[in-house]
């Protein structure tokens, strides 16, 4: 039941933004899939190894993005 409502909410938000900015949802999906494929390839070829430092770096980068997005939202 939760997944149904979550899918509906994400679909509604996506529809709103796609109406405002044509093609943005398709671009976001394509970029997400591109990043996924690139990271899976890097992991499969052992270019990156899942260490604690990697986990910390990913958490720090995600937190930094959250701060930038929040500041942009509040100051915009």
C-alpha positions, 0 to 999 in steps of 0.5 A: 500500500505504501509503495502504491501511494509513493509511486502515485506521489512521485508520478504526480510530482514528476508530471508537475515538473514535466509540465513546467520544464518539458523533458526534465523527468526523462533527462533525470531518469536517463542521468540516474540510469547512466550513473548506475551503469557507470558505478556498476561497471566501475565496481565490477572491474574493481576500479572501486572497492567498497571500503569504509572510506568509500562509504564515508566519502559517499555519505559526506558528498550526499550530505553536502548536496543536501546542504546545497540544495536546501540553501538553494531552496531557502535562498531562492 
